[in-house]
Amino acid sequence: MNHEMKDIASKMRSLYGTFSKGHQTLAEFILNNPQESAFLSISALSDRTGISAPTITRFVRKLGFNGYAAFQRELYETQAQMMPFSQLKSLLRNSAGASTDTVTGKGALFLGIEANLRLTEALYTPQLQEAFTRTLNIMQNAHKIYIVGQRSSFSIAHYLSFMLQRIYSNVALLNATASALPSELSDVREDDCLVAISYARYTKATYNVVSYFHRFGCKIAAITDSPTSPIALKASEVMIAPNGEYFSPVCAMTLCNCLIAALGSLDVQRTLERMELQDNIAIEHDIYL
């Protein structure tokens, strides 16, 4: 938690005893859900907490802000700084003075595996299953499947694209650079779909691509860390894959593998024939060692 969030959190805690019941409810929600709160409009926060918009306005003014927009901006900037690399910095600072075995050896390996297991075990929910099933239907029926992800999400997007191209011929990975976008997006149709992968800090490039597909009326499936992330707010389906304190891609990769396996199994014979053809081409061109 950085200095600004500490100030906000400390102020809420110090004033908590003087808060009305409604203000206490707001403080508890924001303290427990700082990342989600950073992306909630005042009406959305009202819906999530059951507290009226005028009460929320009075609450943020009591904290020293001139309005909700200023308060939300502070929260957003704070959360943007928290993910992902500031968490790594925090972990590194916390490891200072620890034994070599704990930091680089058995301890680090065990803690990393344990953290990823916890993330994966908590991944499945009925809501995720429903969104996953609807996403499969969207991708199966799309004229073309576009995939986008930038920075830390690019490797996940690239993997999903590479594997889906083993199954389908209508899959395209978007580079999403300013020079490439005009040609990449020139053939987008309403019956195409987009799979967008984005984690804090959220990139403008991915958000702009999502916005473009949204304006076209295309179906959009989002793999992200929060139901209120910028891409989630414009998506047809949202699959939450948390990355945890180690900002691990394990949940996002698990979802991608499940999508790949499920789509491939829809027509097993055709999938196997296409994969065999690709393998034969690879062998013919001496790709493998």
C-alpha positions in Angstrom: 0.0 0.0 0.0 1.6 3.3 -1.0 1.7 6.6 0.8 -1.5 8.1 -0.7 -3.6 5.0 0.0 -2.1 4.9 3.5 -3.3 8.4 4.0 -6.8 7.7 2.8 -7.0 4.4 4.7 -5.6 6.0 7.9 -8.0 8.9 7.6 -11.0 6.5 7.2 -9.8 4.4 10.2 -9.1 7.5 12.4 -12.6 9.0 11.6 -14.4 5.6 11.6 -15.8 6.2 15.1 -17.3 9.5 14.1 -18.9 8.2 10.9 -22.6 7.6 10.5 -23.6 4.0 9.8 -23.7 4.7 6.1 -20.2 6.2 6.1 -18.9 3.2 8.1 -20.4 0.9 5.4 -18.6 2.9 2.7 -15.3 2.9 4.6 -15.5 -0.8 5.1 -16.2 -1.5 1.5 -13.5 0.7 0.1 -10.9 -0.6 2.6 -11.7 -4.2 1.7 -12.0 -3.5 -2.1 -9.7 -0.7 -3.0 -9.0 -1.9 -6.5 -12.6 -2.4 -7.4 -13.6 0.9 -5.8 -11.1 2.8 -8.0 -13.2 2.0 -11.1 -16.7 2.4 -9.7 -18.7 5.4 -10.6 -20.6 7.0 -7.8 -23.8 5.3 -9.0 -22.1 2.0 -9.2 -20.6 2.4 -5.7 -24.1 3.3 -4.6 -25.5 0.1 -6.1 -22.7 -2.0 -4.6 -23.0 -0.6 -1.0 -26.7 0.4 -0.9 -25.6 3.9 0.1 -27.1 6.9 -1.7 -25.0 9.1 -4.0 -25.5 12.3 -1.8 -24.3 10.3 1.2 -21.2 9.2 -0.8 -20.5 12.8 -1.7 -20.7 13.9 1.9 -18.4 11.0 2.8 -15.6 11.9 0.4 -15.8 15.6 1.4 -15.4 14.5 5.0 -12.2 12.9 3.9 -10.9 16.2 2.4 -11.9 15.8 -1.2 -13.9 18.4 -3.1 -16.0 15.7 -4.8 -16.2 12.1 -5.8 -14.2 12.5 -9.0 -11.2 13.7 -7.1 -11.5 10.9 -4.6 -11.9 8.3 -7.3 -8.9 9.7 -9.2 -6.8 9.4 -6.1 -7.9 5.8 -5.6 -7.3 5.0 -9.3 -3.8 6.4 -9.3 -3.0 4.6 -6.1 -4.2 1.2 -7.5 -2.4 1.8 -10.8 0.8 2.2 -8.9 0.1 -0.9 -6.9 -0.1 -3.3 -9.9 1.9 -5.1 -10.9 5.5 -4.0 -10.5 5.1 -2.1 -7.2 4.0 -5.4 -5.7 7.3 -7.0 -6.8 9.2 -4.1 -5.3 7.3 -4.6 -2.1 8.1 -8.3 -2.0 11.7 -7.6 -2.7 11.9 -5.0 0.1 10.2 -7.4 2.5 12.7 -10.1 1.6 15.6 -7.8 2.7 17.5 -9.5 5.6 15.9 -12.8 5.0 18.0 -15.9 4.7 19.3 -16.9 1.2 17.4 -20.2 1.5 14.1 -18.3 2.1 14.6 -15.7 -0.7 16.2 -17.7 -3.5 16.0 -21.3 -2.6 13.5 -23.8 -1.2 11.5 -21.0 0.5 10.9 -19.0 -2.6 10.0 -22.1 -4.6 7.6 -23.4 -2.0 5.9 -20.0 -1.5 5.5 -19.4 -5.2 4.0 -22.8 -5.8 1.7 -22.5 -2.8 0.5 -19.1 -3.9 -0.3 -20.3 -7.4 -2.1 -23.4 -6.0 -4.2 -21.1 -3.8 -5.1 -18.9 -6.8 -6.0 -21.9 -9.0 -8.1 -23.6 -6.3 -10.1 -20.4 -5.8 -10.5 -19.8 -9.6 -13.6 -21.8 -10.2 -17.0 -20.3 -9.4 -20.5 -20.9 -10.8 -20.3 -17.3 -12.2 -17.1 -18.1 -14.0 -18.5 -21.4 -15.4 -21.5 -19.5 -16.8 -19.3 -16.8 -18.4 -16.9 -19.5 -19.7 -19.8 -21.4 -21.4 -21.1 -18.2 -23.0 -17.6 -17.3 -24.2 -17.2 -20.7 -25.9 -20.5 -20.1 -27.7 -19.3 -16.6 -28.8 -16.0 -17.9 -30.1 -17.5 -20.9 -31.8 -19.9 -18.8 -33.8 -17.7 -15.9 -34.6 -16.8 -15.1 -38.2 -13.3 -14.3 -36.9 -11.7 -14.4 -33.5 -9.4 -11.5 -32.6 -7.1 -11.6 -29.6 -5.4 -8.7 -27.9 -3.2 -8.2 -24.8 -0.4 -5.8 -24.1 2.7 -5.7 -21.8 2.4 -8.4 -19.1 -0.7 -9.8 -20.8 0.9 -10.1 -24.3 2.5 -13.5 -23.6 -0.9 -14.9 -22.5 -2.6 -13.4 -25.6 0.2 -14.8 -27.9 -0.1 -18.3 -26.3 -3.9 -18.3 -26.7 -3.6 -17.1 -30.3 -0.9 -19.7 -31.2 -2.8 -22.6 -29.8 -6.2 -21.6 -31.3 -4.6 -21.3 -34.7 -3.8 -25.0 -34.4 -7.6 -25.5 -34.3 -9.1 -22.7 -36.3 -8.0 -20.7 -39.4 -10.0 -17.6 -38.4 -7.8 -16.4 -35.4 -5.8 -13.2 -35.4 -3.5 -11.8 -32.8 -3.6 -8.0 -32.7 -0.3 -6.2 -32.4 -2.3 -3.1 -31.4 0.5 -0.6 -32.2 -0.5 2.7 -33.7 1.1 1.8 -37.1 -0.4 -1.7 -37.2 -4.0 -1.0 -36.0 -5.4 0.6 -39.2 -4.6 -2.6 -41.3 -5.4 -5.0 -38.4 -8.9 -3.5 -37.8 -9.9 -2.6 -41.3 -11.8 -5.9 -41.9 -13.6 -6.1 -38.6 -17.2 -7.1 -38.9 -20.1 -7.1 -36.5 -20.1 -10.9 -36.3 -16.4 -11.1 -35.3 -15.5 -11.4 -31.6 -12.6 -10.1 -29.5 -10.9 -11.8 -26.6 -9.2 -9.1 -24.6 -6.7 -9.8 -21.8 -5.7 -7.0 -19.5 -4.4 -6.6 -15.9 -3.5 -3.5 -13.9 -1.9 -1.3 -14.9 -4.3 -1.3 -17.8 -3.0 -0.2 -21.1 -4.6 2.4 -23.4 -3.9 0.2 -26.4 -6.0 -2.7 -25.2 -8.7 -0.4 -24.0 -8.8 1.4 -27.3 -9.1 -1.9 -29.2 -11.9 -3.0 -26.9 -13.7 0.3 -27.4 -13.4 -0.1 -31.2 -15.0 -3.5 -31.2 -17.6 -2.3 -28.7 -18.6 0.5 -31.1 -18.9 -2.1 -33.9 -21.3 -4.2 -31.9 -19.0 -7.1 -31.7 -19.1 -9.7 -28.9 -16.2 -9.2 -26.5 -14.8 -11.6 -23.9 -12.6 -10.2 -21.2 -10.0 -12.0 -19.1 -9.1 -9.6 -16.4 -8.5 -9.2 -12.7 -11.6 -7.2 -11.7 -15.3 -7.0 -12.8 -14.8 -3.2 -12.9 -11.6 -3.1 -14.9 -11.9 -0.8 -17.9 -12.2 -3.6 -20.5 -14.7 -5.5 -18.3 -17.1 -2.6 -18.4 -17.3 -2.8 -22.2 -17.3 -6.6 -22.5 -20.1 -9.0 -23.3 -18.6 -11.7 -21.0 -16.1 -11.2 -18.2 -14.0 -14.0 -16.8 -12.2 -13.0 -13.7 -8.7 -14.6 -13.3 -7.0 -13.1 -10.3 -3.2 -12.7 -10.4 -2.5 -12.5 -6.6 0.3 -10.9 -4.8 2.9 -12.5 -7.1 1.0 -11.1 -10.2 1.0 -14.7 -11.5 -0.5 -15.5 -14.9 -1.5 -19.0 -13.8 -5.2 -18.3 -13.6 -5.3 -16.6 -17.0 -3.3 -19.3 -18.6 -5.6 -21.9 -17.0 -8.6 -20.2 -18.5 -6.9 -20.1 -21.9 -6.0 -23.8 -21.8 -9.6 -24.6 -20.9 -10.9 -22.5 -23.8 -8.4 -24.2 -26.2 -9.4 -27.7 -25.0 -13.1 -27.0 -25.1 -13.1 -25.5 -28.6 -10.9 -28.3 -29.9 -13.2 -30.9 -28.6 -16.2 -29.5 -30.4 -15.1 -31.2 -33.6 -12.3 -33.6 -32.6 -11.8 -35.2 -36.0 -11.4 -31.8 -37.8 -9.1 -30.6 -35.0 -6.9 -33.6 -35.2 -6.7 -33.4 -39.0 -5.7 -29.7 -38.9 -3.1 -30.3 -36.3 -1.6 -33.3 -38.2 -1.5 -31.1 -41.4 0.4 -28.4 -39.5 2.8 -30.9 -38.0 3.5 -32.3 -41.5 4.2 -28.9 -42.9 6.5 -28.1 -39.9 8.5 -31.4 -40.5 8.6 -30.7 -44.3 10.2 -27.3 -43.6 12.6 -28.7 -41.1 11.4 -26.5 -38.2 12.1 -28.9 -35.4 15.5 -30.0 -34.0 
